């Protein structure tokens, strides 16, 4: 298998995972924190997995600017969620 087809296959799998799993979960978390909620242990485990996975994406981000742009947008979403959750947590204390 050529490097290009391997990369295309990996990108397709990552895109499917993002659309079917990660984006819906992130949007649900965002909705919850926007309503004053905080992150629970499952949310934190999910975010930890995202951080771990993002290191593995680095080679693809370096090769394909579309992957880099999308990863950047997702990381901004996760950052916004965590910032708002921290604000909510501090406000409850």
CORKAMO-V811172 format. One record per residue. PHI is phi as a letter, one per 30 degrees, with the letter a starting at -180 (NA if undefined). PSI is psi in whole degrees, -180 to 180 (999 if undefined). D_CENTER is the distance of its C-alpha to the mean C-alpha in Angstrom with 1 decimal. Layout:
PHI;PSI;D_CENTER  PHI;PSI;D_CENTER
This chain:
NA;135;28.6  d;159;28.1  d;-39;25.2  d;-46;24.3  d;-35;24.3  d;-48;22.3  d;-42;19.6  d;-40;19.8  d;-43;19.5  d;-43;16.4  d;-41;14.8  d;-43;16.0  d;-44;14.6  d;-40;11.1  d;-43;11.5  d;-44;13.0  d;-40;10.4  d;-46;7.8  d;-41;10.8  d;-27;12.3  b;-59;9.9  d;-45;6.2  d;-47;7.1  e;-41;10.3  d;-44;9.2  d;-42;7.0  d;-36;10.2  d;-41;12.5  d;-43;11.3  d;-44;11.8  d;-42;15.1  d;-45;16.2  d;-30;15.7  d;-23;17.3  c;10;20.2  j;2;20.6  d;172;18.8  b;172;17.2  d;139;14.6  c;-179;16.3  d;-38;16.2  d;-39;14.2  d;-44;11.4  d;-40;11.8  d;-40;12.0  d;-47;8.7  d;-37;7.1  d;-39;9.7  d;-37;8.9  d;-45;5.4  d;-45;7.9  d;-44;10.5  d;-32;9.1  d;-30;8.3  d;-34;12.0  d;-20;13.0  d;-17;11.6  e;-48;13.9  e;-39;16.9  d;-38;15.5  d;-37;14.2  d;-30;17.8  d;-32;19.4  b;111;17.7  d;-25;17.0  d;-41;15.3  d;-42;12.6  d;-44;12.5  d;-46;12.5  d;-43;9.7  d;-40;7.4  d;-41;9.0  d;-41;8.5  d;-41;4.8  d;-35;5.5  d;-41;8.4  d;-48;7.2  d;-39;5.8  d;-43;9.0  d;-39;11.0  d;-48;10.3  d;-38;11.4  d;-46;14.2  d;-40;15.5  d;-40;15.4  d;-41;17.4  e;-46;19.8  d;-42;20.4  d;-44;21.0  d;-38;23.4  d;-28;25.2  d;-16;25.9  d;999;27.6
